[in-house]
Amino acid sequence: MSTGSSRPRFQTVILVALGAAAVAVGIFGVPLGTVLLVGVWLLCPLLMMGMHGGHAHTSGSERSGRGDPAAREP
């Protein structure tokens, strides 16, 4: 199993998020349900960016096939 270069960074982000959640619940007394709800709200956009691969969206003329074929990326 090969590991990508972003794997250690992803693990660090997860550990920081879990630490922040533990501090919010333990020290500040934030209800666990609230922490989980905020976590889901923050996770959604990150997963969307991951699914789209960070690529920019194309314009309408390129999607419909009316754009210049030489200008389009393969």
Biopython code that builds the backbone (N, CA, C, O; Angstrom):
import numpy as np
from Bio.PDB.StructureBuilder import StructureBuilder

atoms = [
    (1, "MET", "N", (0.851, -1.173, 0.000)),
    (1, "MET", "CA", (0.000, 0.000, 0.000)),
    (1, "MET", "C", (0.893, 1.231, 0.000)),
    (1, "MET", "O", (1.743, 1.390, 0.877)),
    (2, "SER", "N", (0.699, 2.104, -0.988)),
    (2, "SER", "CA", (1.526, 3.300, -1.059)),
    (2, "SER", "C", (0.825, 4.450, -0.358)),
    (2, "SER", "O", (-0.402, 4.550, -0.362)),
    (3, "THR", "N", (1.625, 5.306, 0.237)),
    (3, "THR", "CA", (1.061, 6.479, 0.904)),
    (3, "THR", "C", (1.426, 7.703, 0.105)),
    (3, "THR", "O", (2.559, 7.838, -0.358)),
    (4, "GLY", "N", (0.459, 8.607, -0.059)),
    (4, "GLY", "CA", (0.689, 9.839, -0.803)),
    (4, "GLY", "C", (1.388, 10.864, 0.059)),
    (4, "GLY", "O", (1.510, 10.689, 1.271)),
    (5, "SER", "N", (1.842, 11.920, -0.557)),
    (5, "SER", "CA", (2.549, 12.962, 0.176)),
    (5, "SER", "C", (1.610, 13.770, 1.067)),
    (5, "SER", "O", (2.064, 14.409, 2.016)),
    (6, "SER", "N", (0.293, 13.751, 0.776)),
    (6, "SER", "CA", (-0.653, 14.519, 1.576)),
    (6, "SER", "C", (-1.138, 13.740, 2.790)),
    (6, "SER", "O", (-1.871, 14.287, 3.614)),
    (7, "ARG", "N", (-0.745, 12.475, 2.919)),
    (7, "ARG", "CA", (-1.220, 11.638, 4.018)),
    (7, "ARG", "C", (-0.819, 12.177, 5.394)),
    (7, "ARG", "O", (-1.685, 12.302, 6.260)),
    (8, "PRO", "N", (0.465, 12.503, 5.636)),
    (8, "PRO", "CA", (0.820, 13.031, 6.964)),
    (8, "PRO", "C", (0.127, 14.355, 7.276)),
    (8, "PRO", "O", (-0.241, 14.605, 8.424)),
    (9, "ARG", "N", (-0.054, 15.202, 6.270)),
    (9, "ARG", "CA", (-0.735, 16.470, 6.498)),
    (9, "ARG", "C", (-2.196, 16.225, 6.873)),
    (9, "ARG", "O", (-2.724, 16.888, 7.765)),
    (10, "PHE", "N", (-2.849, 15.282, 6.201)),
    (10, "PHE", "CA", (-4.235, 14.949, 6.505)),
    (10, "PHE", "C", (-4.356, 14.430, 7.933)),
    (10, "PHE", "O", (-5.284, 14.805, 8.649)),
    (11, "GLN", "N", (-3.442, 13.583, 8.347)),
    (11, "GLN", "CA", (-3.469, 13.052, 9.707)),
    (11, "GLN", "C", (-3.262, 14.165, 10.731)),
    (11, "GLN", "O", (-3.876, 14.151, 11.798)),
    (12, "THR", "N", (-2.411, 15.115, 10.412)),
    (12, "THR", "CA", (-2.189, 16.243, 11.316)),
    (12, "THR", "C", (-3.456, 17.082, 11.460)),
    (12, "THR", "O", (-3.801, 17.509, 12.562)),
    (13, "VAL", "N", (-4.146, 17.316, 10.346)),
    (13, "VAL", "CA", (-5.386, 18.088, 10.385)),
    (13, "VAL", "C", (-6.429, 17.373, 11.238)),
    (13, "VAL", "O", (-7.128, 18.005, 12.030)),
    (14, "ILE", "N", (-6.532, 16.060, 11.076)),
    (14, "ILE", "CA", (-7.494, 15.277, 11.869)),
    (14, "ILE", "C", (-7.151, 15.363, 13.358)),
    (14, "ILE", "O", (-8.042, 15.544, 14.188)),
    (15, "LEU", "N", (-5.873, 15.234, 13.698)),
    (15, "LEU", "CA", (-5.475, 15.302, 15.104)),
    (15, "LEU", "C", (-5.746, 16.680, 15.704)),
    (15, "LEU", "O", (-6.171, 16.783, 16.855)),
    (16, "VAL", "N", (-5.503, 17.728, 14.938)),
    (16, "VAL", "CA", (-5.777, 19.079, 15.432)),
    (16, "VAL", "C", (-7.279, 19.272, 15.633)),
    (16, "VAL", "O", (-7.702, 19.869, 16.624)),
    (17, "ALA", "N", (-8.083, 18.771, 14.698)),
    (17, "ALA", "CA", (-9.541, 18.897, 14.821)),
    (17, "ALA", "C", (-10.054, 18.131, 16.042)),
    (17, "ALA", "O", (-10.912, 18.626, 16.772)),
    (18, "LEU", "N", (-9.534, 16.935, 16.261)),
    (18, "LEU", "CA", (-9.954, 16.160, 17.432)),
    (18, "LEU", "C", (-9.519, 16.846, 18.724)),
    (18, "LEU", "O", (-10.255, 16.838, 19.711)),
    (19, "GLY", "N", (-8.337, 17.435, 18.722)),
    (19, "GLY", "CA", (-7.876, 18.170, 19.896)),
    (19, "GLY", "C", (-8.749, 19.385, 20.179)),
    (19, "GLY", "O", (-9.089, 19.663, 21.329)),
    (20, "ALA", "N", (-9.110, 20.106, 19.117)),
    (20, "ALA", "CA", (-9.979, 21.276, 19.291)),
    (20, "ALA", "C", (-11.355, 20.855, 19.808)),
    (20, "ALA", "O", (-11.941, 21.539, 20.648)),
    (21, "ALA", "N", (-11.867, 19.733, 19.309)),
    (21, "ALA", "CA", (-13.165, 19.237, 19.788)),
    (21, "ALA", "C", (-13.080, 18.840, 21.260)),
    (21, "ALA", "O", (-13.997, 19.115, 22.034)),
    (22, "ALA", "N", (-11.985, 18.197, 21.642)),
    (22, "ALA", "CA", (-11.819, 17.797, 23.045)),
    (22, "ALA", "C", (-11.736, 19.021, 23.954)),
    (22, "ALA", "O", (-12.311, 19.022, 25.042)),
    (23, "VAL", "N", (-11.034, 20.053, 23.522)),
    (23, "VAL", "CA", (-10.937, 21.285, 24.315)),
    (23, "VAL", "C", (-12.298, 21.956, 24.411)),
    (23, "VAL", "O", (-12.677, 22.440, 25.477)),
    (24, "ALA", "N", (-13.043, 21.989, 23.295)),
    (24, "ALA", "CA", (-14.361, 22.631, 23.300)),
    (24, "ALA", "C", (-15.313, 21.932, 24.257)),
    (24, "ALA", "O", (-16.066, 22.582, 24.982)),
    (25, "VAL", "N", (-15.276, 20.603, 24.258)),
    (25, "VAL", "CA", (-16.178, 19.853, 25.140)),
    (25, "VAL", "C", (-15.689, 19.888, 26.577)),
    (25, "VAL", "O", (-16.471, 20.146, 27.493)),
    (26, "GLY", "N", (-14.408, 19.633, 26.783)),
    (26, "GLY", "CA", (-13.871, 19.504, 28.139)),
    (26, "GLY", "C", (-13.734, 20.814, 28.878)),
    (26, "GLY", "O", (-14.167, 20.915, 30.026)),
    (27, "ILE", "N", (-13.153, 21.804, 28.267)),
    (27, "ILE", "CA", (-12.850, 23.052, 28.971)),
    (27, "ILE", "C", (-13.998, 24.049, 28.886)),
    (27, "ILE", "O", (-14.384, 24.650, 29.888)),
    (28, "PHE", "N", (-14.544, 24.221, 27.675)),
    (28, "PHE", "CA", (-15.571, 25.247, 27.491)),
    (28, "PHE", "C", (-16.985, 24.735, 27.699)),
    (28, "PHE", "O", (-17.925, 25.530, 27.718)),
    (29, "GLY", "N", (-17.163, 23.437, 27.855)),
    (29, "GLY", "CA", (-18.481, 22.881, 28.138)),
    (29, "GLY", "C", (-19.457, 22.912, 26.973)),
    (29, "GLY", "O", (-20.671, 22.930, 27.181)),
    (30, "VAL", "N", (-18.943, 22.917, 25.754)),
    (30, "VAL", "CA", (-19.803, 22.908, 24.575)),
    (30, "VAL", "C", (-20.406, 21.513, 24.441)),
    (30, "VAL", "O", (-19.676, 20.527, 24.545)),
    (31, "PRO", "N", (-21.725, 21.397, 24.212)),
    (31, "PRO", "CA", (-22.336, 20.074, 24.060)),
    (31, "PRO", "C", (-21.721, 19.304, 22.885)),
    (31, "PRO", "O", (-21.410, 19.887, 21.846)),
    (32, "LEU", "N", (-21.553, 18.005, 23.059)),
    (32, "LEU", "CA", (-20.925, 17.166, 22.042)),
    (32, "LEU", "C", (-21.704, 17.203, 20.731)),
    (32, "LEU", "O", (-21.100, 17.185, 19.659)),
    (33, "GLY", "N", (-23.023, 17.253, 20.797)),
    (33, "GLY", "CA", (-23.841, 17.331, 19.587)),
    (33, "GLY", "C", (-23.542, 18.573, 18.767)),
    (33, "GLY", "O", (-23.526, 18.522, 17.537)),
    (34, "THR", "N", (-23.307, 19.684, 19.442)),
    (34, "THR", "CA", (-22.971, 20.926, 18.753)),
    (34, "THR", "C", (-21.615, 20.817, 18.072)),
    (34, "THR", "O", (-21.445, 21.268, 16.939)),
    (35, "VAL", "N", (-20.656, 20.220, 18.760)),
    (35, "VAL", "CA", (-19.318, 20.036, 18.183)),
    (35, "VAL", "C", (-19.398, 19.149, 16.948)),
    (35, "VAL", "O", (-18.757, 19.436, 15.937)),
    (36, "LEU", "N", (-20.175, 18.083, 17.020)),
    (36, "LEU", "CA", (-20.312, 17.188, 15.875)),
    (36, "LEU", "C", (-21.022, 17.868, 14.705)),
    (36, "LEU", "O", (-20.641, 17.676, 13.551)),
    (37, "LEU", "N", (-22.039, 18.653, 14.997)),
    (37, "LEU", "CA", (-22.761, 19.364, 13.941)),
    (37, "LEU", "C", (-21.855, 20.366, 13.232)),
    (37, "LEU", "O", (-21.858, 20.440, 12.003)),
    (38, "VAL", "N", (-21.094, 21.124, 13.982)),
    (38, "VAL", "CA", (-20.156, 22.076, 13.389)),
    (38, "VAL", "C", (-19.086, 21.325, 12.594)),
    (38, "VAL", "O", (-18.657, 21.791, 11.538)),
    (39, "GLY", "N", (-18.661, 20.183, 13.088)),
    (39, "GLY", "CA", (-17.683, 19.371, 12.364)),
    (39, "GLY", "C", (-18.204, 18.905, 11.022)),
    (39, "GLY", "O", (-17.463, 18.910, 10.039)),
    (40, "VAL", "N", (-19.460, 18.503, 10.958)),
    (40, "VAL", "CA", (-20.056, 18.091, 9.690)),
    (40, "VAL", "C", (-20.164, 19.273, 8.748)),
    (40, "VAL", "O", (-19.889, 19.144, 7.556)),
    (41, "TRP", "N", (-20.564, 20.430, 9.271)),
    (41, "TRP", "CA", (-20.669, 21.637, 8.435)),
    (41, "TRP", "C", (-19.310, 22.014, 7.841)),
    (41, "TRP", "O", (-19.232, 22.449, 6.692)),
    (42, "LEU", "N", (-18.254, 21.848, 8.616)),
    (42, "LEU", "CA", (-16.923, 22.176, 8.116)),
    (42, "LEU", "C", (-16.382, 21.098, 7.188)),
    (42, "LEU", "O", (-15.577, 21.390, 6.304)),
    (43, "LEU", "N", (-16.809, 19.870, 7.376)),
    (43, "LEU", "CA", (-16.315, 18.760, 6.562)),
    (43, "LEU", "C", (-16.919, 18.760, 5.165)),
    (43, "LEU", "O", (-16.252, 18.367, 4.208)),
    (44, "CYS", "N", (-18.152, 19.189, 5.033)),
    (44, "CYS", "CA", (-18.834, 19.172, 3.732)),
    (44, "CYS", "C", (-18.075, 19.934, 2.640)),
    (44, "CYS", "O", (-17.821, 19.353, 1.584)),
    (45, "PRO", "N", (-17.702, 21.196, 2.838)),
    (45, "PRO", "CA", (-16.985, 21.894, 1.765)),
    (45, "PRO", "C", (-15.626, 21.268, 1.458)),
    (45, "PRO", "O", (-15.189, 21.266, 0.307)),
    (46, "LEU", "N", (-14.964, 20.742, 2.472)),
    (46, "LEU", "CA", (-13.670, 20.112, 2.234)),
    (46, "LEU", "C", (-13.817, 18.860, 1.376)),
    (46, "LEU", "O", (-12.994, 18.605, 0.497)),
    (47, "LEU", "N", (-14.862, 18.083, 1.630)),
    (47, "LEU", "CA", (-15.094, 16.891, 0.817)),
    (47, "LEU", "C", (-15.487, 17.267, -0.609)),
    (47, "LEU", "O", (-15.097, 16.585, -1.557)),
    (48, "MET", "N", (-16.247, 18.336, -0.769)),
    (48, "MET", "CA", (-16.613, 18.787, -2.111)),
    (48, "MET", "C", (-15.367, 19.186, -2.898)),
    (48, "MET", "O", (-15.231, 18.833, -4.069)),
    (49, "MET", "N", (-14.462, 19.917, -2.261)),
    (49, "MET", "CA", (-13.230, 20.301, -2.946)),
    (49, "MET", "C", (-12.402, 19.073, -3.296)),
    (49, "MET", "O", (-11.772, 19.026, -4.353)),
    (50, "GLY", "N", (-12.401, 18.089, -2.420)),
    (50, "GLY", "CA", (-11.668, 16.867, -2.696)),
    (50, "GLY", "C", (-12.266, 16.073, -3.845)),
    (50, "GLY", "O", (-11.532, 15.502, -4.652)),
    (51, "MET", "N", (-13.587, 16.030, -3.927)),
    (51, "MET", "CA", (-14.238, 15.294, -5.003)),
    (51, "MET", "C", (-14.010, 15.955, -6.354)),
    (51, "MET", "O", (-13.881, 15.272, -7.370)),
    (52, "HIS", "N", (-13.960, 17.277, -6.367)),
    (52, "HIS", "CA", (-13.753, 17.987, -7.623)),
    (52, "HIS", "C", (-12.282, 18.113, -7.961)),
    (52, "HIS", "O", (-11.945, 18.586, -9.046)),
    (53, "GLY", "N", (-11.418, 17.716, -7.089)),
    (53, "GLY", "CA", (-9.991, 17.727, -7.349)),
    (53, "GLY", "C", (-9.374, 19.102, -7.446)),
    (53, "GLY", "O", (-8.247, 19.233, -7.925)),
    (54, "GLY", "N", (-10.066, 20.122, -7.012)),
    (54, "GLY", "CA", (-9.537, 21.466, -7.045)),
    (54, "GLY", "C", (-9.508, 22.076, -8.432)),
    (54, "GLY", "O", (-8.860, 23.103, -8.634)),
    (55, "HIS", "N", (-10.192, 21.473, -9.395)),
    (55, "HIS", "CA", (-10.202, 21.995, -10.757)),
    (55, "HIS", "C", (-11.217, 23.120, -10.877)),
    (55, "HIS", "O", (-12.266, 23.102, -10.233)),
    (56, "ALA", "N", (-10.890, 24.093, -11.709)),
    (56, "ALA", "CA", (-11.819, 25.189, -11.965)),
    (56, "ALA", "C", (-12.927, 24.696, -12.881)),
    (56, "ALA", "O", (-12.707, 23.818, -13.715)),
    (57, "HIS", "N", (-14.098, 25.252, -12.726)),
    (57, "HIS", "CA", (-15.216, 24.887, -13.583)),
    (57, "HIS", "C", (-15.048, 25.533, -14.947)),
    (57, "HIS", "O", (-14.463, 26.609, -15.070)),
    (58, "THR", "N", (-15.566, 24.868, -15.967)),
    (58, "THR", "CA", (-15.462, 25.406, -17.325)),
    (58, "THR", "C", (-16.631, 26.332, -17.602)),
    (58, "THR", "O", (-17.652, 26.291, -16.916)),
    (59, "SER", "N", (-16.468, 27.161, -18.608)),
    (59, "SER", "CA", (-17.544, 28.076, -18.967)),
    (59, "SER", "C", (-18.633, 27.328, -19.718)),
    (59, "SER", "O", (-18.422, 26.194, -20.148)),
    (60, "GLY", "N", (-19.778, 27.939, -19.879)),
    (60, "GLY", "CA", (-20.914, 27.295, -20.537)),
    (60, "GLY", "C", (-20.635, 26.931, -21.979)),
    (60, "GLY", "O", (-21.106, 25.894, -22.445)),
    (61, "SER", "N", (-19.873, 27.760, -22.714)),
    (61, "SER", "CA", (-19.612, 27.463, -24.124)),
    (61, "SER", "C", (-18.709, 26.240, -24.268)),
    (61, "SER", "O", (-18.826, 25.500, -25.244)),
    (62, "GLU", "N", (-17.815, 26.021, -23.314)),
    (62, "GLU", "CA", (-16.949, 24.855, -23.389)),
    (62, "GLU", "C", (-17.714, 23.585, -23.060)),
    (62, "GLU", "O", (-17.456, 22.536, -23.651)),
    (63, "ARG", "N", (-18.651, 23.666, -22.126)),
    (63, "ARG", "CA", (-19.429, 22.488, -21.766)),
    (63, "ARG", "C", (-20.362, 22.065, -22.888)),
    (63, "ARG", "O", (-20.597, 20.871, -23.079)),
    (64, "SER", "N", (-20.895, 23.020, -23.629)),
    (64, "SER", "CA", (-21.843, 22.688, -24.683)),
    (64, "SER", "C", (-21.158, 22.298, -25.978)),
    (64, "SER", "O", (-21.831, 21.874, -26.917)),
    (65, "GLY", "N", (-19.850, 22.427, -26.057)),
    (65, "GLY", "CA", (-19.109, 22.040, -27.238)),
    (65, "GLY", "C", (-18.993, 23.143, -28.257)),
    (65, "GLY", "O", (-18.488, 22.900, -29.353)),
    (66, "ARG", "N", (-19.441, 24.361, -27.944)),
    (66, "ARG", "CA", (-19.376, 25.459, -28.892)),
    (66, "ARG", "C", (-18.093, 26.251, -28.776)),
    (66, "ARG", "O", (-17.857, 27.153, -29.581)),
    (67, "GLY", "N", (-17.256, 25.942, -27.797)),
    (67, "GLY", "CA", (-16.008, 26.678, -27.628)),
    (67, "GLY", "C", (-14.970, 26.252, -28.663)),
    (67, "GLY", "O", (-15.177, 25.293, -29.406)),
    (68, "ASP", "N", (-13.884, 26.954, -28.702)),
    (68, "ASP", "CA", (-12.802, 26.652, -29.633)),
    (68, "ASP", "C", (-12.137, 25.339, -29.214)),
    (68, "ASP", "O", (-11.605, 25.263, -28.106)),
    (69, "PRO", "N", (-12.147, 24.306, -30.056)),
    (69, "PRO", "CA", (-11.554, 23.006, -29.666)),
    (69, "PRO", "C", (-10.071, 23.115, -29.367)),
    (69, "PRO", "O", (-9.559, 22.356, -28.545)),
    (70, "ALA", "N", (-9.365, 24.036, -30.008)),
    (70, "ALA", "CA", (-7.940, 24.173, -29.758)),
    (70, "ALA", "C", (-7.675, 24.778, -28.394)),
    (70, "ALA", "O", (-6.611, 24.554, -27.818)),
    (71, "ALA", "N", (-8.629, 25.548, -27.863)),
    (71, "ALA", "CA", (-8.443, 26.202, -26.572)),
    (71, "ALA", "C", (-8.767, 25.280, -25.410)),
    (71, "ALA", "O", (-8.356, 25.545, -24.280)),
    (72, "ARG", "N", (-9.487, 24.215, -25.663)),
    (72, "ARG", "CA", (-9.876, 23.296, -24.591)),
    (72, "ARG", "C", (-8.718, 22.405, -24.201)),
    (72, "ARG", "O", (-7.891, 22.021, -25.028)),
    (73, "GLU", "N", (-8.680, 22.083, -22.906)),
    (73, "GLU", "CA", (-7.664, 21.135, -22.429)),
    (73, "GLU", "C", (-8.148, 19.727, -22.687)),
    (73, "GLU", "O", (-9.353, 19.480, -22.648)),
    (74, "PRO", "N", (-7.249, 18.799, -22.949)),
    (74, "PRO", "CA", (-7.670, 17.408, -23.180)),
    (74, "PRO", "C", (-8.152, 16.737, -21.932)),
    (74, "PRO", "O", (-8.538, 15.569, -21.968)),
]
sb = StructureBuilder()
sb.init_structure("model")
sb.init_model(0)
sb.init_chain("A")
sb.init_seg("    ")
for serial, (resi, resn, name, xyz) in enumerate(atoms, 1):
    if name == "N":
        sb.init_residue(resn, " ", resi, " ")
    sb.init_atom(name, np.array(xyz, "f"), 0.0, 1.0, " ", f" {name:<3s}", serial, name[0])
structure = sb.get_structure()
